[in-house]
Amino acid sequence: MAAINTTLVFTVLCLFIVSEIGMPMVEAQVQRPDCVPKCESRCSKSWKPKMCLKTCIACCNTCEGCVPPGPTANKEVCPCYAQYKKGRCP
């Protein structure tokens, strides 16, 4: 019984760590190298920068590299970005 409890705790801990740091395979699938610096700028003032960066990179890849300039607003510059997943792009 102790072995099952230990395995369960270890599994939950591993899942928590993976959710916090993100899966390296997903990070490695970034197709557009220009998305990272654009999104770093976009997410520089976010209260959740890791989550903002992941979402922004996904939007950037989907919208052919278009990311609105600056850390806030300006979504009208990139209509695809503004409409992607109904406003879920930062």
KEBASE-87200 format. One record per residue: residue number from 1; residue in one letter; x, y, z of N, C-alpha, C, O, CB in turn. Coordinates in nm, 3 decimals. Glycine has a CB too. Example, Ala and Ser with C-alpha at 12.3 -4.5 7.8 and 13.67 -1.06 7.14 Angstrom:
<dokols>
resi; resn; n_x; n_y; n_z; ca_x; ca_y; ca_z; c_x; c_y; c_z; o_x; o_y; o_z; cb_x; cb_y; cb_z
1; a; 1.319; -0.569; 0.780; 1.230; -0.450; 0.780; 1.320; -0.330; 0.780; 1.424; -0.332; 0.846; 1.131; -0.447; 0.905
2; s; 1.285; -0.225; 0.708; 1.367; -0.106; 0.714; 1.290; 0.003; 0.787; 1.341; 0.114; 0.804; 1.408; -0.060; 0.572
</dokols>
This chain:
<dokols>
resi; resn; n_x; n_y; n_z; ca_x; ca_y; ca_z; c_x; c_y; c_z; o_x; o_y; o_z; cb_x; cb_y; cb_z
1; m; 0.082; -0.120; 0.000; 0.000; 0.000; 0.000; 0.086; 0.126; 0.000; 0.052; 0.225; -0.066; -0.093; 0.000; 0.120
2; a; 0.197; 0.123; 0.073; 0.286; 0.239; 0.078; 0.347; 0.267; -0.059; 0.367; 0.382; -0.096; 0.398; 0.216; 0.181
3; a; 0.375; 0.161; -0.136; 0.432; 0.178; -0.269; 0.333; 0.246; -0.363; 0.372; 0.328; -0.446; 0.475; 0.043; -0.326
4; i; 0.205; 0.213; -0.350; 0.102; 0.276; -0.433; 0.089; 0.424; -0.399; 0.079; 0.508; -0.488; -0.034; 0.204; -0.415
5; n; 0.089; 0.456; -0.269; 0.080; 0.595; -0.227; 0.201; 0.676; -0.275; 0.187; 0.789; -0.319; 0.069; 0.604; -0.074
6; t; 0.319; 0.617; -0.266; 0.441; 0.684; -0.312; 0.435; 0.708; -0.462; 0.471; 0.816; -0.509; 0.564; 0.600; -0.276
7; t; 0.390; 0.608; -0.537; 0.378; 0.622; -0.682; 0.277; 0.729; -0.718; 0.300; 0.808; -0.809; 0.338; 0.489; -0.746
8; l; 0.167; 0.733; -0.649; 0.063; 0.833; -0.674; 0.116; 0.974; -0.647; 0.096; 1.065; -0.727; -0.061; 0.805; -0.588
9; v; 0.182; 0.991; -0.535; 0.239; 1.122; -0.501; 0.343; 1.163; -0.605; 0.345; 1.279; -0.647; 0.302; 1.119; -0.359
10; f; 0.428; 1.071; -0.645; 0.530; 1.101; -0.746; 0.466; 1.141; -0.878; 0.511; 1.236; -0.942; 0.622; 0.980; -0.767
11; t; 0.362; 1.071; -0.920; 0.292; 1.101; -1.046; 0.229; 1.240; -1.041; 0.242; 1.317; -1.136; 0.185; 0.996; -1.074
12; v; 0.163; 1.271; -0.933; 0.100; 1.403; -0.919; 0.206; 1.512; -0.919; 0.188; 1.616; -0.982; 0.016; 1.410; -0.789
13; l; 0.316; 1.490; -0.850; 0.424; 1.587; -0.847; 0.482; 1.610; -0.987; 0.507; 1.724; -1.027; 0.535; 1.540; -0.752
14; c; 0.502; 1.502; -1.062; 0.553; 1.514; -1.199; 0.457; 1.592; -1.288; 0.500; 1.676; -1.366; 0.578; 1.375; -1.259
15; l; 0.329; 1.565; -1.277; 0.230; 1.637; -1.356; 0.230; 1.786; -1.322; 0.217; 1.871; -1.411; 0.090; 1.578; -1.333
16; f; 0.244; 1.817; -1.195; 0.249; 1.956; -1.152; 0.371; 2.026; -1.211; 0.360; 2.137; -1.262; 0.251; 1.965; -0.999
17; i; 0.486; 1.962; -1.205; 0.609; 2.021; -1.257; 0.598; 2.043; -1.408; 0.636; 2.150; -1.457; 0.730; 1.931; -1.225
18; v; 0.547; 1.945; -1.481; 0.532; 1.959; -1.626; 0.437; 2.072; -1.659; 0.461; 2.146; -1.754; 0.482; 1.828; -1.688
19; s; 0.329; 2.087; -1.583; 0.235; 2.195; -1.611; 0.295; 2.332; -1.583; 0.258; 2.430; -1.648; 0.109; 2.177; -1.529
20; e; 0.386; 2.340; -1.488; 0.449; 2.468; -1.454; 0.555; 2.510; -1.555; 0.563; 2.627; -1.591; 0.510; 2.460; -1.317
21; i; 0.635; 2.416; -1.599; 0.746; 2.451; -1.689; 0.710; 2.434; -1.835; 0.782; 2.484; -1.922; 0.867; 2.367; -1.657
22; g; 0.603; 2.366; -1.864; 0.564; 2.340; -2.002; 0.640; 2.221; -2.056; 0.747; 2.185; -2.007; 0.588; 2.464; -2.090
23; m; 0.584; 2.161; -2.157; 0.649; 2.044; -2.216; 0.752; 2.090; -2.317; 0.718; 2.166; -2.408; 0.545; 1.950; -2.282
24; p; 0.876; 2.047; -2.305; 0.980; 2.090; -2.398; 0.947; 2.061; -2.544; 0.988; 2.137; -2.631; 1.108; 2.024; -2.362
25; m; 0.876; 1.955; -2.572; 0.842; 1.922; -2.710; 0.752; 2.030; -2.769; 0.766; 2.065; -2.887; 0.773; 1.785; -2.718
26; v; 0.661; 2.083; -2.691; 0.572; 2.188; -2.740; 0.652; 2.315; -2.767; 0.631; 2.380; -2.869; 0.459; 2.216; -2.638
27; e; 0.743; 2.350; -2.677; 0.825; 2.468; -2.694; 0.913; 2.456; -2.819; 0.938; 2.556; -2.887; 0.912; 2.491; -2.569
28; a; 0.959; 2.335; -2.850; 1.048; 2.314; -2.963; 0.975; 2.324; -3.097; 1.040; 2.330; -3.201; 1.115; 2.179; -2.951
29; q; 0.843; 2.326; -3.097; 0.767; 2.330; -3.220; 0.744; 2.471; -3.272; 0.669; 2.490; -3.368; 0.635; 2.261; -3.201
30; v; 0.805; 2.570; -3.211; 0.790; 2.707; -3.258; 0.844; 2.713; -3.401; 0.961; 2.682; -3.425; 0.864; 2.809; -3.164
31; q; 0.760; 2.753; -3.493; 0.797; 2.751; -3.634; 0.857; 2.882; -3.681; 0.940; 2.881; -3.772; 0.676; 2.718; -3.716
32; r; 0.818; 2.991; -3.623; 0.865; 3.121; -3.669; 0.959; 3.180; -3.565; 0.916; 3.214; -3.455; 0.746; 3.217; -3.697
33; p; 1.086; 3.193; -3.598; 1.181; 3.247; -3.500; 1.153; 3.393; -3.464; 1.195; 3.439; -3.358; 1.322; 3.234; -3.554
34; d; 1.084; 3.466; -3.551; 1.054; 3.606; -3.520; 0.944; 3.621; -3.416; 0.925; 3.731; -3.363; 1.015; 3.678; -3.647
35; c; 0.871; 3.514; -3.386; 0.762; 3.522; -3.289; 0.812; 3.542; -3.146; 0.750; 3.614; -3.068; 0.677; 3.397; -3.296
36; v; 0.923; 3.479; -3.112; 0.971; 3.486; -2.973; 1.003; 3.629; -2.931; 0.952; 3.674; -2.828; 1.094; 3.398; -2.956
37; p; 1.086; 3.703; -3.005; 1.115; 3.840; -2.960; 0.992; 3.931; -2.963; 0.975; 4.017; -2.876; 1.224; 3.901; -3.045
38; k; 0.906; 3.912; -3.063; 0.784; 3.993; -3.069; 0.696; 3.966; -2.948; 0.642; 4.059; -2.887; 0.706; 3.963; -3.199
39; c; 0.682; 3.838; -2.912; 0.596; 3.802; -2.800; 0.659; 3.837; -2.666; 0.588; 3.869; -2.570; 0.564; 3.654; -2.804
40; e; 0.791; 3.833; -2.657; 0.856; 3.875; -2.533; 0.826; 4.022; -2.506; 0.801; 4.061; -2.392; 1.009; 3.852; -2.540
41; s; 0.828; 4.103; -2.611; 0.794; 4.244; -2.596; 0.646; 4.259; -2.559; 0.610; 4.337; -2.470; 0.825; 4.320; -2.726
42; r; 0.562; 4.184; -2.630; 0.417; 4.192; -2.606; 0.381; 4.152; -2.463; 0.291; 4.212; -2.403; 0.343; 4.102; -2.705
43; c; 0.450; 4.053; -2.409; 0.416; 3.999; -2.277; 0.499; 4.058; -2.164; 0.491; 4.012; -2.050; 0.433; 3.849; -2.278
44; s; 0.580; 4.161; -2.193; 0.673; 4.215; -2.094; 0.604; 4.270; -1.969; 0.665; 4.271; -1.862; 0.755; 4.323; -2.157
45; k; 0.482; 4.316; -1.980; 0.413; 4.372; -1.864; 0.297; 4.286; -1.817; 0.214; 4.330; -1.737; 0.363; 4.511; -1.896
46; s; 0.291; 4.164; -1.866; 0.182; 4.074; -1.828; 0.197; 4.029; -1.683; 0.309; 4.015; -1.634; 0.177; 3.951; -1.922
47; w; 0.086; 4.006; -1.616; 0.093; 3.956; -1.479; 0.118; 3.806; -1.476; 0.148; 3.750; -1.370; -0.036; 3.991; -1.403
48; k; 0.105; 3.739; -1.592; 0.138; 3.596; -1.607; 0.223; 3.582; -1.733; 0.173; 3.537; -1.836; 0.007; 3.507; -1.615
49; p; 0.351; 3.619; -1.726; 0.432; 3.624; -1.848; 0.452; 3.489; -1.917; 0.456; 3.486; -2.040; 0.564; 3.680; -1.815
50; k; 0.465; 3.379; -1.845; 0.484; 3.249; -1.908; 0.361; 3.209; -1.989; 0.373; 3.165; -2.103; 0.514; 3.141; -1.803
51; m; 0.244; 3.226; -1.930; 0.121; 3.191; -1.999; 0.099; 3.285; -2.119; 0.057; 3.242; -2.226; 0.001; 3.197; -1.902
52; c; 0.126; 3.413; -2.099; 0.113; 3.510; -2.207; 0.204; 3.473; -2.324; 0.162; 3.477; -2.439; 0.146; 3.653; -2.156
53; l; 0.327; 3.438; -2.293; 0.424; 3.404; -2.397; 0.381; 3.281; -2.476; 0.390; 3.280; -2.599; 0.561; 3.381; -2.336
54; k; 0.334; 3.177; -2.408; 0.287; 3.056; -2.477; 0.172; 3.087; -2.571; 0.171; 3.043; -2.686; 0.244; 2.949; -2.376
55; t; 0.075; 3.163; -2.522; -0.042; 3.197; -2.602; -0.004; 3.286; -2.719; -0.049; 3.266; -2.832; -0.148; 3.265; -2.516
56; c; 0.080; 3.384; -2.691; 0.122; 3.477; -2.796; 0.197; 3.405; -2.907; 0.173; 3.432; -3.025; 0.211; 3.587; -2.736
57; i; 0.286; 3.314; -2.871; 0.361; 3.239; -2.973; 0.268; 3.154; -3.058; 0.285; 3.145; -3.180; 0.468; 3.150; -2.906
58; a; 0.169; 3.092; -2.995; 0.070; 3.015; -3.071; -0.006; 3.104; -3.168; -0.027; 3.068; -3.284; -0.029; 2.944; -2.976
59; c; -0.045; 3.221; -3.121; -0.116; 3.316; -3.207; -0.026; 3.364; -3.320; -0.069; 3.372; -3.435; -0.167; 3.436; -3.125
60; c; 0.097; 3.397; -3.287; 0.192; 3.447; -3.385; 0.214; 3.344; -3.495; 0.215; 3.379; -3.613; 0.326; 3.482; -3.318
61; n; 0.232; 3.219; -3.458; 0.252; 3.114; -3.558; 0.129; 3.098; -3.646; 0.141; 3.080; -3.767; 0.284; 2.981; -3.489
62; t; 0.012; 3.105; -3.587; -0.113; 3.091; -3.661; -0.136; 3.210; -3.753; -0.190; 3.195; -3.862; -0.230; 3.074; -3.565
63; c; -0.096; 3.327; -3.709; -0.123; 3.451; -3.784; -0.003; 3.495; -3.867; 0.014; 3.614; -3.894; -0.160; 3.563; -3.688
64; e; 0.079; 3.400; -3.908; 0.190; 3.425; -3.999; 0.286; 3.533; -3.948; 0.335; 3.615; -4.026; 0.138; 3.465; -4.134
65; g; 0.311; 3.532; -3.818; 0.410; 3.622; -3.761; 0.360; 3.758; -3.720; 0.438; 3.842; -3.675; 0.519; 3.641; -3.855
66; c; 0.232; 3.782; -3.735; 0.178; 3.913; -3.698; 0.148; 3.918; -3.549; 0.068; 3.839; -3.498; 0.050; 3.945; -3.779
67; v; 0.213; 4.009; -3.480; 0.190; 4.034; -3.337; 0.179; 4.184; -3.321; 0.266; 4.257; -3.369; 0.306; 3.973; -3.247
68; p; 0.075; 4.233; -3.256; 0.062; 4.378; -3.237; 0.181; 4.433; -3.159; 0.230; 4.367; -3.067; -0.069; 4.410; -3.163
69; p; 0.229; 4.553; -3.194; 0.342; 4.610; -3.123; 0.305; 4.654; -2.982; 0.190; 4.688; -2.955; 0.398; 4.728; -3.200
70; g; 0.402; 4.651; -2.894; 0.380; 4.698; -2.758; 0.314; 4.596; -2.669; 0.262; 4.494; -2.716; 0.299; 4.821; -2.760
71; p; 0.316; 4.624; -2.539; 0.263; 4.528; -2.442; 0.111; 4.532; -2.423; 0.056; 4.445; -2.357; 0.328; 4.552; -2.312
72; t; 0.044; 4.631; -2.480; -0.102; 4.637; -2.462; -0.171; 4.681; -2.590; -0.111; 4.745; -2.677; -0.138; 4.734; -2.348
73; a; -0.295; 4.645; -2.600; -0.387; 4.688; -2.707; -0.328; 4.673; -2.846; -0.257; 4.576; -2.873; -0.428; 4.832; -2.685
74; n; -0.356; 4.767; -2.934; -0.309; 4.769; -3.073; -0.345; 4.644; -3.153; -0.280; 4.615; -3.253; -0.160; 4.787; -3.076
75; k; -0.446; 4.570; -3.110; -0.480; 4.446; -3.181; -0.533; 4.472; -3.322; -0.531; 4.381; -3.405; -0.584; 4.369; -3.102
76; e; -0.580; 4.594; -3.350; -0.632; 4.624; -3.483; -0.524; 4.616; -3.590; -0.555; 4.605; -3.709; -0.696; 4.761; -3.484
77; v; -0.397; 4.623; -3.550; -0.285; 4.611; -3.644; -0.280; 4.472; -3.706; -0.241; 4.456; -3.822; -0.152; 4.643; -3.573
78; c; -0.320; 4.371; -3.629; -0.318; 4.232; -3.675; -0.457; 4.171; -3.656; -0.484; 4.113; -3.550; -0.211; 4.149; -3.599
79; p; -0.544; 4.182; -3.754; -0.681; 4.131; -3.739; -0.686; 3.982; -3.704; -0.770; 3.941; -3.624; -0.758; 4.154; -3.866
80; c; -0.598; 3.901; -3.762; -0.596; 3.758; -3.731; -0.568; 3.736; -3.584; -0.634; 3.655; -3.518; -0.491; 3.685; -3.817
81; y; -0.470; 3.808; -3.532; -0.431; 3.797; -3.392; -0.548; 3.837; -3.302; -0.574; 3.772; -3.200; -0.308; 3.886; -3.363
82; a; -0.617; 3.944; -3.340; -0.730; 3.994; -3.260; -0.845; 3.894; -3.257; -0.916; 3.885; -3.157; -0.778; 4.128; -3.316
83; q; -0.865; 3.819; -3.366; -0.977; 3.727; -3.374; -0.943; 3.585; -3.332; -1.033; 3.504; -3.309; -1.030; 3.725; -3.513
84; y; -0.814; 3.552; -3.321; -0.774; 3.416; -3.289; -0.834; 3.370; -3.157; -0.813; 3.433; -3.053; -0.623; 3.406; -3.283
85; k; -0.905; 3.262; -3.160; -0.972; 3.205; -3.043; -1.053; 3.308; -2.966; -1.053; 3.309; -2.843; -0.871; 3.142; -2.952
86; k; -1.120; 3.393; -3.037; -1.213; 3.491; -2.981; -1.150; 3.575; -2.870; -1.202; 3.584; -2.759; -1.336; 3.420; -2.926
87; g; -1.038; 3.636; -2.901; -0.977; 3.728; -2.808; -0.886; 3.668; -2.704; -0.848; 3.736; -2.609; -1.080; 3.802; -2.740
88; r; -0.849; 3.540; -2.720; -0.764; 3.480; -2.619; -0.616; 3.513; -2.638; -0.534; 3.482; -2.552; -0.782; 3.331; -2.619
89; c; -0.582; 3.576; -2.749; -0.444; 3.617; -2.768; -0.419; 3.741; -2.681; -0.505; 3.828; -2.669; -0.414; 3.647; -2.918
90; p; -0.300; 3.747; -2.621; -0.271; 3.862; -2.533; -0.251; 3.989; -2.611; -0.226; 4.095; -2.553; -0.146; 3.834; -2.449
</dokols>
